[in-house]
C-alpha cells in the first residue's frame, strides 16, 4: 500500500459574509446583550409522563447569545 503525500488536496473555504448555512427562521426580537433586532428561533418539545411543554429558543444573529422561553 502506497501513501500519496505529494498530491495536493482541495479544501473548500466558506466565507460567512457571503453564504449562510443556517436554515432557521428569523424573527424581530431585540437582543438583551448587544441590541441587535434579528434572532433565529426554534422549538424543542419536552415531555415525560406528567408534563408536556414546548421550549422556544432565540439566538442573536450578531453576537450569538441564546435565550429560551418555556411555554
PDB file of N, CA, C, O and CB in Angstrom:
ATOM      1  N   UNK A   1       0.837  -1.176   0.000  1.00  0.00           N
ATOM      2  CA  UNK A   1       0.000   0.000   0.000  1.00  0.00           C
ATOM      3  C   UNK A   1       0.888   1.249   0.000  1.00  0.00           C
ATOM      4  O   UNK A   1       1.747   1.399   0.869  1.00  0.00           O
ATOM      5  CB  UNK A   1      -0.956  -0.007   1.217  1.00  0.00           C
ATOM      6  N   UNK A   2       0.683   2.140  -0.970  1.00  0.00           N
ATOM      7  CA  UNK A   2       1.498   3.335  -1.094  1.00  0.00           C
ATOM      8  C   UNK A   2       0.753   4.554  -0.567  1.00  0.00           C
ATOM      9  O   UNK A   2      -0.453   4.696  -0.770  1.00  0.00           O
ATOM     10  CB  UNK A   2       1.909   3.551  -2.545  1.00  0.00           C
ATOM     11  N   UNK A   3       1.468   5.407   0.092  1.00  0.00           N
ATOM     12  CA  UNK A   3       0.894   6.675   0.563  1.00  0.00           C
ATOM     13  C   UNK A   3       1.161   7.749  -0.484  1.00  0.00           C
ATOM     14  O   UNK A   3       2.250   7.803  -1.057  1.00  0.00           O
ATOM     15  CB  UNK A   3       1.492   7.091   1.954  1.00  0.00           C
ATOM     16  N   UNK A   4       0.208   8.574  -0.728  1.00  0.00           N
ATOM     17  CA  UNK A   4       0.333   9.642  -1.727  1.00  0.00           C
ATOM     18  C   UNK A   4       0.448  10.987  -1.013  1.00  0.00           C
ATOM     19  O   UNK A   4      -0.522  11.740  -0.937  1.00  0.00           O
ATOM     20  CB  UNK A   4      -0.887   9.641  -2.706  1.00  0.00           C
ATOM     21  N   UNK A   5       1.614  11.278  -0.501  1.00  0.00           N
ATOM     22  CA  UNK A   5       1.828  12.510   0.239  1.00  0.00           C
ATOM     23  C   UNK A   5       2.095  13.707  -0.661  1.00  0.00           C
ATOM     24  O   UNK A   5       1.991  14.844  -0.202  1.00  0.00           O
ATOM     25  CB  UNK A   5       2.967  12.336   1.190  1.00  0.00           C
ATOM     26  N   UNK A   6       2.431  13.493  -1.911  1.00  0.00           N
ATOM     27  CA  UNK A   6       2.769  14.584  -2.805  1.00  0.00           C
ATOM     28  C   UNK A   6       1.561  15.141  -3.542  1.00  0.00           C
ATOM     29  O   UNK A   6       1.690  16.127  -4.268  1.00  0.00           O
ATOM     30  CB  UNK A   6       3.793  14.127  -3.793  1.00  0.00           C
ATOM     31  N   UNK A   7       0.390  14.536  -3.373  1.00  0.00           N
ATOM     32  CA  UNK A   7      -0.817  15.025  -4.049  1.00  0.00           C
ATOM     33  C   UNK A   7      -1.390  16.239  -3.312  1.00  0.00           C
ATOM     34  O   UNK A   7      -1.450  16.267  -2.083  1.00  0.00           O
ATOM     35  CB  UNK A   7      -1.881  13.903  -4.139  1.00  0.00           C
ATOM     36  N   UNK A   8      -1.795  17.211  -4.068  1.00  0.00           N
ATOM     37  CA  UNK A   8      -2.414  18.396  -3.471  1.00  0.00           C
ATOM     38  C   UNK A   8      -3.875  18.093  -3.146  1.00  0.00           C
ATOM     39  O   UNK A   8      -4.581  17.480  -3.946  1.00  0.00           O
ATOM     40  CB  UNK A   8      -2.305  19.624  -4.425  1.00  0.00           C
ATOM     41  N   UNK A   9      -4.313  18.517  -1.994  1.00  0.00           N
ATOM     42  CA  UNK A   9      -5.699  18.309  -1.572  1.00  0.00           C
ATOM     43  C   UNK A   9      -6.498  19.585  -1.816  1.00  0.00           C
ATOM     44  O   UNK A   9      -5.980  20.692  -1.670  1.00  0.00           O
ATOM     45  CB  UNK A   9      -5.771  17.895  -0.073  1.00  0.00           C
ATOM     46  N   UNK A  10      -7.743  19.418  -2.183  1.00  0.00           N
ATOM     47  CA  UNK A  10      -8.620  20.563  -2.364  1.00  0.00           C
ATOM     48  C   UNK A  10      -9.365  20.832  -1.069  1.00  0.00           C
ATOM     49  O   UNK A  10      -9.902  19.914  -0.448  1.00  0.00           O
ATOM     50  CB  UNK A  10      -9.607  20.327  -3.528  1.00  0.00           C
ATOM     51  N   UNK A  11      -9.394  22.085  -0.668  1.00  0.00           N
ATOM     52  CA  UNK A  11     -10.077  22.480   0.548  1.00  0.00           C
ATOM     53  C   UNK A  11     -11.070  23.580   0.191  1.00  0.00           C
ATOM     54  O   UNK A  11     -10.701  24.592  -0.403  1.00  0.00           O
ATOM     55  CB  UNK A  11      -9.067  22.955   1.642  1.00  0.00           C
ATOM     56  N   UNK A  12     -12.323  23.374   0.554  1.00  0.00           N
ATOM     57  CA  UNK A  12     -13.350  24.390   0.306  1.00  0.00           C
ATOM     58  C   UNK A  12     -13.399  25.342   1.497  1.00  0.00           C
ATOM     59  O   UNK A  12     -13.446  24.906   2.648  1.00  0.00           O
ATOM     60  CB  UNK A  12     -14.751  23.732   0.061  1.00  0.00           C
ATOM     61  N   UNK A  13     -13.387  26.628   1.219  1.00  0.00           N
ATOM     62  CA  UNK A  13     -13.471  27.650   2.258  1.00  0.00           C
ATOM     63  C   UNK A  13     -14.773  28.414   2.050  1.00  0.00           C
ATOM     64  O   UNK A  13     -15.037  28.929   0.964  1.00  0.00           O
ATOM     65  CB  UNK A  13     -12.228  28.615   2.224  1.00  0.00           C
ATOM     66  N   UNK A  14     -15.577  28.480   3.100  1.00  0.00           N
ATOM     67  CA  UNK A  14     -16.862  29.170   3.021  1.00  0.00           C
ATOM     68  C   UNK A  14     -16.764  30.457   3.819  1.00  0.00           C
ATOM     69  O   UNK A  14     -16.475  30.433   5.015  1.00  0.00           O
ATOM     70  CB  UNK A  14     -18.027  28.273   3.548  1.00  0.00           C
ATOM     71  N   UNK A  15     -17.001  31.567   3.164  1.00  0.00           N
ATOM     72  CA  UNK A  15     -16.960  32.869   3.814  1.00  0.00           C
ATOM     73  C   UNK A  15     -18.314  33.126   4.468  1.00  0.00           C
ATOM     74  O   UNK A  15     -19.343  33.091   3.794  1.00  0.00           O
ATOM     75  CB  UNK A  15     -16.604  33.997   2.797  1.00  0.00           C
ATOM     76  N   UNK A  16     -18.321  33.386   5.778  1.00  0.00           N
ATOM     77  CA  UNK A  16     -19.564  33.612   6.500  1.00  0.00           C
ATOM     78  C   UNK A  16     -20.303  34.849   5.986  1.00  0.00           C
ATOM     79  O   UNK A  16     -21.530  34.911   6.069  1.00  0.00           O
ATOM     80  CB  UNK A  16     -19.282  33.755   7.987  1.00  0.00           C
ATOM     81  N   UNK A  17     -19.579  35.825   5.461  1.00  0.00           N
ATOM     82  CA  UNK A  17     -20.218  37.033   4.966  1.00  0.00           C
ATOM     83  C   UNK A  17     -20.962  36.797   3.654  1.00  0.00           C
ATOM     84  O   UNK A  17     -21.903  37.522   3.332  1.00  0.00           O
ATOM     85  CB  UNK A  17     -19.188  38.120   4.782  1.00  0.00           C
ATOM     86  N   UNK A  18     -20.543  35.791   2.904  1.00  0.00           N
ATOM     87  CA  UNK A  18     -21.129  35.518   1.594  1.00  0.00           C
ATOM     88  C   UNK A  18     -22.258  34.504   1.690  1.00  0.00           C
ATOM     89  O   UNK A  18     -23.322  34.703   1.103  1.00  0.00           O
ATOM     90  CB  UNK A  18     -20.063  35.017   0.633  1.00  0.00           C
ATOM     91  N   UNK A  19     -22.038  33.430   2.418  1.00  0.00           N
ATOM     92  CA  UNK A  19     -23.022  32.347   2.468  1.00  0.00           C
ATOM     93  C   UNK A  19     -23.360  32.002   3.909  1.00  0.00           C
ATOM     94  O   UNK A  19     -22.494  31.997   4.783  1.00  0.00           O
ATOM     95  CB  UNK A  19     -22.500  31.102   1.733  1.00  0.00           C
ATOM     96  N   UNK A  20     -24.615  31.718   4.136  1.00  0.00           N
ATOM     97  CA  UNK A  20     -25.063  31.297   5.454  1.00  0.00           C
ATOM     98  C   UNK A  20     -25.589  29.870   5.357  1.00  0.00           C
ATOM     99  O   UNK A  20     -26.415  29.572   4.495  1.00  0.00           O
ATOM    100  CB  UNK A  20     -26.152  32.258   6.012  1.00  0.00           C
ATOM    101  N   UNK A  21     -25.124  28.999   6.221  1.00  0.00           N
ATOM    102  CA  UNK A  21     -25.555  27.615   6.202  1.00  0.00           C
ATOM    103  C   UNK A  21     -26.770  27.384   7.089  1.00  0.00           C
ATOM    104  O   UNK A  21     -27.350  26.299   7.053  1.00  0.00           O
ATOM    105  CB  UNK A  21     -24.426  26.717   6.633  1.00  0.00           C
ATOM    106  N   UNK A  22     -27.162  28.351   7.868  1.00  0.00           N
ATOM    107  CA  UNK A  22     -28.284  28.200   8.780  1.00  0.00           C
ATOM    108  C   UNK A  22     -29.595  28.323   8.030  1.00  0.00           C
ATOM    109  O   UNK A  22     -29.744  29.161   7.141  1.00  0.00           O
ATOM    110  CB  UNK A  22     -28.213  29.233   9.899  1.00  0.00           C
ATOM    111  N   UNK A  23     -30.528  27.492   8.395  1.00  0.00           N
ATOM    112  CA  UNK A  23     -31.830  27.495   7.739  1.00  0.00           C
ATOM    113  C   UNK A  23     -32.964  27.750   8.723  1.00  0.00           C
ATOM    114  O   UNK A  23     -34.114  27.421   8.432  1.00  0.00           O
ATOM    115  CB  UNK A  23     -32.057  26.180   7.025  1.00  0.00           C
ATOM    116  N   UNK A  24     -32.663  28.328   9.880  1.00  0.00           N
ATOM    117  CA  UNK A  24     -33.689  28.594  10.881  1.00  0.00           C
ATOM    118  C   UNK A  24     -34.425  29.885  10.562  1.00  0.00           C
ATOM    119  O   UNK A  24     -33.854  30.798   9.966  1.00  0.00           O
ATOM    120  CB  UNK A  24     -33.072  28.668  12.281  1.00  0.00           C
ATOM    121  N   UNK A  25     -35.703  29.963  10.961  1.00  0.00           N
ATOM    122  CA  UNK A  25     -36.462  31.184  10.705  1.00  0.00           C
ATOM    123  C   UNK A  25     -35.913  32.368  11.501  1.00  0.00           C
ATOM    124  O   UNK A  25     -35.439  32.206  12.626  1.00  0.00           O
ATOM    125  CB  UNK A  25     -37.932  30.967  11.044  1.00  0.00           C
ATOM    126  N   UNK A  26     -35.982  33.551  10.909  1.00  0.00           N
ATOM    127  CA  UNK A  26     -35.563  34.784  11.574  1.00  0.00           C
ATOM    128  C   UNK A  26     -36.786  35.554  12.049  1.00  0.00           C
ATOM    129  O   UNK A  26     -37.801  35.622  11.355  1.00  0.00           O
ATOM    130  CB  UNK A  26     -34.707  35.659  10.627  1.00  0.00           C
ATOM    131  N   UNK A  27     -36.676  36.136  13.251  1.00  0.00           N
ATOM    132  CA  UNK A  27     -37.749  36.977  13.776  1.00  0.00           C
ATOM    133  C   UNK A  27     -37.150  38.289  14.271  1.00  0.00           C
ATOM    134  O   UNK A  27     -35.940  38.391  14.473  1.00  0.00           O
ATOM    135  CB  UNK A  27     -38.524  36.253  14.921  1.00  0.00           C
ATOM    136  N   UNK A  28     -37.992  39.277  14.460  1.00  0.00           N
ATOM    137  CA  UNK A  28     -37.565  40.552  15.029  1.00  0.00           C
ATOM    138  C   UNK A  28     -37.698  40.471  16.545  1.00  0.00           C
ATOM    139  O   UNK A  28     -38.804  40.464  17.085  1.00  0.00           O
ATOM    140  CB  UNK A  28     -38.404  41.741  14.455  1.00  0.00           C
ATOM    141  N   UNK A  29     -36.553  40.411  17.223  1.00  0.00           N
ATOM    142  CA  UNK A  29     -36.501  40.334  18.678  1.00  0.00           C
ATOM    143  C   UNK A  29     -35.219  41.019  19.120  1.00  0.00           C
ATOM    144  O   UNK A  29     -34.142  40.701  18.614  1.00  0.00           O
ATOM    145  CB  UNK A  29     -36.565  38.846  19.187  1.00  0.00           C
ATOM    146  N   UNK A  30     -35.316  41.943  20.045  1.00  0.00           N
ATOM    147  CA  UNK A  30     -34.151  42.699  20.476  1.00  0.00           C
ATOM    148  C   UNK A  30     -33.289  41.852  21.404  1.00  0.00           C
ATOM    149  O   UNK A  30     -33.776  41.310  22.395  1.00  0.00           O
ATOM    150  CB  UNK A  30     -34.578  43.999  21.175  1.00  0.00           C
ATOM    151  N   UNK A  31     -32.003  41.743  21.074  1.00  0.00           N
ATOM    152  CA  UNK A  31     -31.039  41.027  21.905  1.00  0.00           C
ATOM    153  C   UNK A  31     -30.749  41.855  23.153  1.00  0.00           C
ATOM    154  O   UNK A  31     -30.478  43.052  23.058  1.00  0.00           O
ATOM    155  CB  UNK A  31     -29.727  40.732  21.115  1.00  0.00           C
ATOM    156  N   UNK A  32     -30.805  41.221  24.317  1.00  0.00           N
ATOM    157  CA  UNK A  32     -30.564  41.922  25.573  1.00  0.00           C
ATOM    158  C   UNK A  32     -29.090  42.247  25.780  1.00  0.00           C
ATOM    159  O   UNK A  32     -28.758  43.102  26.602  1.00  0.00           O
ATOM    160  CB  UNK A  32     -31.070  41.095  26.729  1.00  0.00           C
ATOM    161  N   UNK A  33     -28.200  41.577  25.046  1.00  0.00           N
ATOM    162  CA  UNK A  33     -26.762  41.796  25.213  1.00  0.00           C
ATOM    163  C   UNK A  33     -26.221  42.881  24.279  1.00  0.00           C
ATOM    164  O   UNK A  33     -25.511  43.781  24.726  1.00  0.00           O
ATOM    165  CB  UNK A  33     -26.012  40.498  24.973  1.00  0.00           C
ATOM    166  N   UNK A  34     -26.556  42.802  22.967  1.00  0.00           N
ATOM    167  CA  UNK A  34     -25.954  43.734  22.007  1.00  0.00           C
ATOM    168  C   UNK A  34     -26.955  44.691  21.349  1.00  0.00           C
ATOM    169  O   UNK A  34     -26.542  45.651  20.699  1.00  0.00           O
ATOM    170  CB  UNK A  34     -25.250  42.955  20.939  1.00  0.00           C
ATOM    171  N   UNK A  35     -28.258  44.446  21.505  1.00  0.00           N
ATOM    172  CA  UNK A  35     -29.255  45.340  20.929  1.00  0.00           C
ATOM    173  C   UNK A  35     -29.651  45.028  19.498  1.00  0.00           C
ATOM    174  O   UNK A  35     -30.478  45.735  18.923  1.00  0.00           O
ATOM    175  CB  UNK A  35     -28.759  46.715  20.987  1.00  0.00           C
ATOM    176  N   UNK A  36     -29.081  43.985  18.910  1.00  0.00           N
ATOM    177  CA  UNK A  36     -29.438  43.576  17.552  1.00  0.00           C
ATOM    178  C   UNK A  36     -30.924  43.200  17.512  1.00  0.00           C
ATOM    179  O   UNK A  36     -31.471  42.735  18.512  1.00  0.00           O
ATOM    180  CB  UNK A  36     -28.549  42.380  17.077  1.00  0.00           C
ATOM    181  N   UNK A  37     -31.575  43.398  16.364  1.00  0.00           N
ATOM    182  CA  UNK A  37     -33.016  43.145  16.293  1.00  0.00           C
ATOM    183  C   UNK A  37     -33.386  41.879  15.530  1.00  0.00           C
ATOM    184  O   UNK A  37     -34.574  41.620  15.335  1.00  0.00           O
ATOM    185  CB  UNK A  37     -33.693  44.311  15.656  1.00  0.00           C
ATOM    186  N   UNK A  38     -32.421  41.085  15.093  1.00  0.00           N
ATOM    187  CA  UNK A  38     -32.717  39.842  14.363  1.00  0.00           C
ATOM    188  C   UNK A  38     -32.261  38.641  15.183  1.00  0.00           C
ATOM    189  O   UNK A  38     -31.143  38.612  15.696  1.00  0.00           O
ATOM    190  CB  UNK A  38     -32.026  39.839  12.967  1.00  0.00           C
ATOM    191  N   UNK A  39     -33.139  37.656  15.298  1.00  0.00           N
ATOM    192  CA  UNK A  39     -32.818  36.433  16.026  1.00  0.00           C
ATOM    193  C   UNK A  39     -33.341  35.228  15.269  1.00  0.00           C
ATOM    194  O   UNK A  39     -34.391  35.287  14.629  1.00  0.00           O
ATOM    195  CB  UNK A  39     -33.403  36.471  17.446  1.00  0.00           C
ATOM    196  N   UNK A  40     -32.588  34.121  15.351  1.00  0.00           N
ATOM    197  CA  UNK A  40     -33.064  32.839  14.836  1.00  0.00           C
ATOM    198  C   UNK A  40     -33.913  32.200  15.925  1.00  0.00           C
ATOM    199  O   UNK A  40     -33.698  32.445  17.112  1.00  0.00           O
ATOM    200  CB  UNK A  40     -31.870  31.899  14.413  1.00  0.00           C
ATOM    201  N   UNK A  41     -34.867  31.390  15.523  1.00  0.00           N
ATOM    202  CA  UNK A  41     -35.723  30.759  16.511  1.00  0.00           C
ATOM    203  C   UNK A  41     -35.979  29.300  16.164  1.00  0.00           C
ATOM    204  O   UNK A  41     -36.019  28.929  14.991  1.00  0.00           O
ATOM    205  CB  UNK A  41     -37.038  31.510  16.627  1.00  0.00           C
ATOM    206  N   UNK A  42     -36.153  28.471  17.198  1.00  0.00           N
ATOM    207  CA  UNK A  42     -36.539  27.075  17.025  1.00  0.00           C
ATOM    208  C   UNK A  42     -37.217  26.592  18.298  1.00  0.00           C
ATOM    209  O   UNK A  42     -37.034  27.169  19.370  1.00  0.00           O
ATOM    210  CB  UNK A  42     -35.307  26.187  16.681  1.00  0.00           C
ATOM    211  N   UNK A  43     -38.001  25.526  18.168  1.00  0.00           N
ATOM    212  CA  UNK A  43     -38.754  24.959  19.284  1.00  0.00           C
ATOM    213  C   UNK A  43     -38.264  23.558  19.599  1.00  0.00           C
ATOM    214  O   UNK A  43     -37.864  22.808  18.709  1.00  0.00           O
ATOM    215  CB  UNK A  43     -40.254  24.936  18.971  1.00  0.00           C
ATOM    216  N   UNK A  44     -38.300  23.215  20.886  1.00  0.00           N
ATOM    217  CA  UNK A  44     -37.976  21.872  21.341  1.00  0.00           C
ATOM    218  C   UNK A  44     -39.114  21.409  22.238  1.00  0.00           C
ATOM    219  O   UNK A  44     -39.473  22.093  23.197  1.00  0.00           O
ATOM    220  CB  UNK A  44     -36.597  21.831  22.093  1.00  0.00           C
ATOM    221  N   UNK A  45     -39.682  20.248  21.927  1.00  0.00           N
ATOM    222  CA  UNK A  45     -40.752  19.694  22.746  1.00  0.00           C
ATOM    223  C   UNK A  45     -40.157  18.814  23.831  1.00  0.00           C
ATOM    224  O   UNK A  45     -39.318  17.954  23.567  1.00  0.00           O
ATOM    225  CB  UNK A  45     -41.752  18.894  21.884  1.00  0.00           C
ATOM    226  N   UNK A  46     -40.610  19.048  25.061  1.00  0.00           N
ATOM    227  CA  UNK A  46     -40.139  18.289  26.210  1.00  0.00           C
ATOM    228  C   UNK A  46     -41.339  17.584  26.813  1.00  0.00           C
ATOM    229  O   UNK A  46     -42.362  18.211  27.089  1.00  0.00           O
ATOM    230  CB  UNK A  46     -39.429  19.209  27.261  1.00  0.00           C
ATOM    231  N   UNK A  47     -41.215  16.281  27.015  1.00  0.00           N
ATOM    232  CA  UNK A  47     -42.341  15.528  27.556  1.00  0.00           C
ATOM    233  C   UNK A  47     -41.847  14.399  28.441  1.00  0.00           C
ATOM    234  O   UNK A  47     -40.818  13.778  28.174  1.00  0.00           O
ATOM    235  CB  UNK A  47     -43.215  14.974  26.429  1.00  0.00           C
ATOM    236  N   UNK A  48     -42.599  14.150  29.493  1.00  0.00           N
ATOM    237  CA  UNK A  48     -42.415  12.949  30.293  1.00  0.00           C
ATOM    238  C   UNK A  48     -43.809  12.445  30.659  1.00  0.00           C
ATOM    239  O   UNK A  48     -44.780  12.821  30.003  1.00  0.00           O
ATOM    240  CB  UNK A  48     -41.536  13.228  31.578  1.00  0.00           C
ATOM    241  N   UNK A  49     -43.935  11.616  31.674  1.00  0.00           N
ATOM    242  CA  UNK A  49     -45.231  11.018  31.986  1.00  0.00           C
ATOM    243  C   UNK A  49     -46.268  12.034  32.454  1.00  0.00           C
ATOM    244  O   UNK A  49     -47.462  11.844  32.221  1.00  0.00           O
ATOM    245  CB  UNK A  49     -45.060   9.963  33.037  1.00  0.00           C
ATOM    246  N   UNK A  50     -45.835  13.099  33.104  1.00  0.00           N
ATOM    247  CA  UNK A  50     -46.786  14.060  33.672  1.00  0.00           C
ATOM    248  C   UNK A  50     -46.792  15.421  32.998  1.00  0.00           C
ATOM    249  O   UNK A  50     -47.799  16.126  33.046  1.00  0.00           O
ATOM    250  CB  UNK A  50     -46.494  14.246  35.110  1.00  0.00           C
ATOM    251  N   UNK A  51     -45.696  15.799  32.376  1.00  0.00           N
ATOM    252  CA  UNK A  51     -45.583  17.154  31.818  1.00  0.00           C
ATOM    253  C   UNK A  51     -45.276  17.078  30.327  1.00  0.00           C
ATOM    254  O   UNK A  51     -44.459  16.273  29.882  1.00  0.00           O
ATOM    255  CB  UNK A  51     -44.484  17.966  32.554  1.00  0.00           C
ATOM    256  N   UNK A  52     -45.951  17.936  29.569  1.00  0.00           N
ATOM    257  CA  UNK A  52     -45.668  18.090  28.145  1.00  0.00           C
ATOM    258  C   UNK A  52     -45.605  19.585  27.866  1.00  0.00           C
ATOM    259  O   UNK A  52     -46.599  20.289  28.045  1.00  0.00           O
ATOM    260  CB  UNK A  52     -46.758  17.375  27.246  1.00  0.00           C
ATOM    261  N   UNK A  53     -44.450  20.078  27.430  1.00  0.00           N
ATOM    262  CA  UNK A  53     -44.320  21.506  27.158  1.00  0.00           C
ATOM    263  C   UNK A  53     -43.382  21.738  25.980  1.00  0.00           C
ATOM    264  O   UNK A  53     -42.706  20.823  25.509  1.00  0.00           O
ATOM    265  CB  UNK A  53     -43.809  22.251  28.404  1.00  0.00           C
ATOM    266  N   UNK A  54     -43.359  22.962  25.523  1.00  0.00           N
ATOM    267  CA  UNK A  54     -42.500  23.371  24.422  1.00  0.00           C
ATOM    268  C   UNK A  54     -41.595  24.486  24.906  1.00  0.00           C
ATOM    269  O   UNK A  54     -42.050  25.428  25.556  1.00  0.00           O
ATOM    270  CB  UNK A  54     -43.333  23.824  23.193  1.00  0.00           C
ATOM    271  N   UNK A  55     -40.309  24.382  24.591  1.00  0.00           N
ATOM    272  CA  UNK A  55     -39.354  25.438  24.908  1.00  0.00           C
ATOM    273  C   UNK A  55     -38.955  26.103  23.597  1.00  0.00           C
ATOM    274  O   UNK A  55     -38.569  25.429  22.642  1.00  0.00           O
ATOM    275  CB  UNK A  55     -38.096  24.874  25.673  1.00  0.00           C
ATOM    276  N   UNK A  56     -39.051  27.421  23.557  1.00  0.00           N
ATOM    277  CA  UNK A  56     -38.684  28.188  22.378  1.00  0.00           C
ATOM    278  C   UNK A  56     -37.334  28.845  22.626  1.00  0.00           C
ATOM    279  O   UNK A  56     -37.135  29.510  23.643  1.00  0.00           O
ATOM    280  CB  UNK A  56     -39.768  29.251  22.037  1.00  0.00           C
ATOM    281  N   UNK A  57     -36.405  28.653  21.689  1.00  0.00           N
ATOM    282  CA  UNK A  57     -35.066  29.233  21.784  1.00  0.00           C
ATOM    283  C   UNK A  57     -34.937  30.382  20.795  1.00  0.00           C
ATOM    284  O   UNK A  57     -35.526  30.361  19.715  1.00  0.00           O
ATOM    285  CB  UNK A  57     -33.978  28.163  21.519  1.00  0.00           C
ATOM    286  N   UNK A  58     -34.154  31.387  21.186  1.00  0.00           N
ATOM    287  CA  UNK A  58     -33.860  32.540  20.343  1.00  0.00           C
ATOM    288  C   UNK A  58     -32.354  32.765  20.373  1.00  0.00           C
ATOM    289  O   UNK A  58     -31.763  32.845  21.450  1.00  0.00           O
ATOM    290  CB  UNK A  58     -34.639  33.817  20.821  1.00  0.00           C
ATOM    291  N   UNK A  59     -31.719  32.870  19.189  1.00  0.00           N
ATOM    292  CA  UNK A  59     -30.277  33.121  19.097  1.00  0.00           C
ATOM    293  C   UNK A  59     -30.043  34.371  18.270  1.00  0.00           C
ATOM    294  O   UNK A  59     -30.495  34.468  17.129  1.00  0.00           O
ATOM    295  CB  UNK A  59     -29.531  31.905  18.476  1.00  0.00           C
ATOM    296  N   UNK A  60     -29.328  35.332  18.856  1.00  0.00           N
ATOM    297  CA  UNK A  60     -28.994  36.588  18.176  1.00  0.00           C
ATOM    298  C   UNK A  60     -28.102  36.296  16.977  1.00  0.00           C
ATOM    299  O   UNK A  60     -27.150  35.521  17.080  1.00  0.00           O
ATOM    300  CB  UNK A  60     -28.294  37.580  19.148  1.00  0.00           C
ATOM    301  N   UNK A  61     -28.407  36.914  15.841  1.00  0.00           N
ATOM    302  CA  UNK A  61     -27.612  36.696  14.629  1.00  0.00           C
ATOM    303  C   UNK A  61     -26.296  37.462  14.659  1.00  0.00           C
ATOM    304  O   UNK A  61     -25.407  37.185  13.854  1.00  0.00           O
ATOM    305  CB  UNK A  61     -28.409  37.101  13.402  1.00  0.00           C
ATOM    306  N   UNK A  62     -26.156  38.411  15.563  1.00  0.00           N
ATOM    307  CA  UNK A  62     -24.935  39.219  15.622  1.00  0.00           C
ATOM    308  C   UNK A  62     -23.939  38.668  16.636  1.00  0.00           C
ATOM    309  O   UNK A  62     -22.785  38.422  16.285  1.00  0.00           O
ATOM    310  CB  UNK A  62     -25.277  40.662  15.969  1.00  0.00           C
ATOM    311  N   UNK A  63     -24.361  38.466  17.897  1.00  0.00           N
ATOM    312  CA  UNK A  63     -23.415  38.052  18.942  1.00  0.00           C
ATOM    313  C   UNK A  63     -23.557  36.598  19.349  1.00  0.00           C
ATOM    314  O   UNK A  63     -22.696  36.072  20.054  1.00  0.00           O
ATOM    315  CB  UNK A  63     -23.588  38.914  20.151  1.00  0.00           C
ATOM    316  N   UNK A  64     -24.641  35.924  18.915  1.00  0.00           N
ATOM    317  CA  UNK A  64     -24.812  34.503  19.197  1.00  0.00           C
ATOM    318  C   UNK A  64     -25.401  34.182  20.553  1.00  0.00           C
ATOM    319  O   UNK A  64     -25.504  33.009  20.913  1.00  0.00           O
ATOM    320  CB  UNK A  64     -23.521  33.831  19.079  1.00  0.00           C
ATOM    321  N   UNK A  65     -25.794  35.198  21.321  1.00  0.00           N
ATOM    322  CA  UNK A  65     -26.403  34.963  22.624  1.00  0.00           C
ATOM    323  C   UNK A  65     -27.711  34.213  22.431  1.00  0.00           C
ATOM    324  O   UNK A  65     -28.534  34.588  21.596  1.00  0.00           O
ATOM    325  CB  UNK A  65     -26.637  36.296  23.383  1.00  0.00           C
ATOM    326  N   UNK A  66     -27.898  33.147  23.211  1.00  0.00           N
ATOM    327  CA  UNK A  66     -29.102  32.321  23.113  1.00  0.00           C
ATOM    328  C   UNK A  66     -29.908  32.440  24.389  1.00  0.00           C
ATOM    329  O   UNK A  66     -29.364  32.362  25.490  1.00  0.00           O
ATOM    330  CB  UNK A  66     -28.743  30.847  22.839  1.00  0.00           C
ATOM    331  N   UNK A  67     -31.211  32.631  24.234  1.00  0.00           N
ATOM    332  CA  UNK A  67     -32.090  32.636  25.403  1.00  0.00           C
ATOM    333  C   UNK A  67     -33.279  31.732  25.103  1.00  0.00           C
ATOM    334  O   UNK A  67     -33.522  31.360  23.955  1.00  0.00           O
ATOM    335  CB  UNK A  67     -32.562  34.091  25.762  1.00  0.00           C
ATOM    336  N   UNK A  68     -34.006  31.388  26.145  1.00  0.00           N
ATOM    337  CA  UNK A  68     -35.124  30.462  25.966  1.00  0.00           C
ATOM    338  C   UNK A  68     -36.336  30.936  26.751  1.00  0.00           C
ATOM    339  O   UNK A  68     -36.232  31.669  27.734  1.00  0.00           O
ATOM    340  CB  UNK A  68     -34.729  29.040  26.403  1.00  0.00           C
ATOM    341  N   UNK A  69     -37.488  30.486  26.273  1.00  0.00           N
ATOM    342  CA  UNK A  69     -38.759  30.753  26.936  1.00  0.00           C
ATOM    343  C   UNK A  69     -39.535  29.470  27.009  1.00  0.00           C
ATOM    344  O   UNK A  69     -39.711  28.798  25.992  1.00  0.00           O
ATOM    345  CB  UNK A  69     -39.569  31.844  26.203  1.00  0.00           C
ATOM    346  N   UNK A  70     -40.000  29.113  28.172  1.00  0.00           N
ATOM    347  CA  UNK A  70     -40.828  27.919  28.327  1.00  0.00           C
ATOM    348  C   UNK A  70     -42.279  28.312  28.074  1.00  0.00           C
ATOM    349  O   UNK A  70     -42.735  29.376  28.493  1.00  0.00           O
ATOM    350  CB  UNK A  70     -40.655  27.282  29.751  1.00  0.00           C
ATOM    351  N   UNK A  71     -42.983  27.442  27.389  1.00  0.00           N
ATOM    352  CA  UNK A  71     -44.363  27.789  27.074  1.00  0.00           C
ATOM    353  C   UNK A  71     -45.301  26.641  27.147  1.00  0.00           C
ATOM    354  O   UNK A  71     -46.497  26.804  26.903  1.00  0.00           O
ATOM    355  CB  UNK A  71     -44.443  28.376  25.742  1.00  0.00           C
TER     356      UNK A  71
END
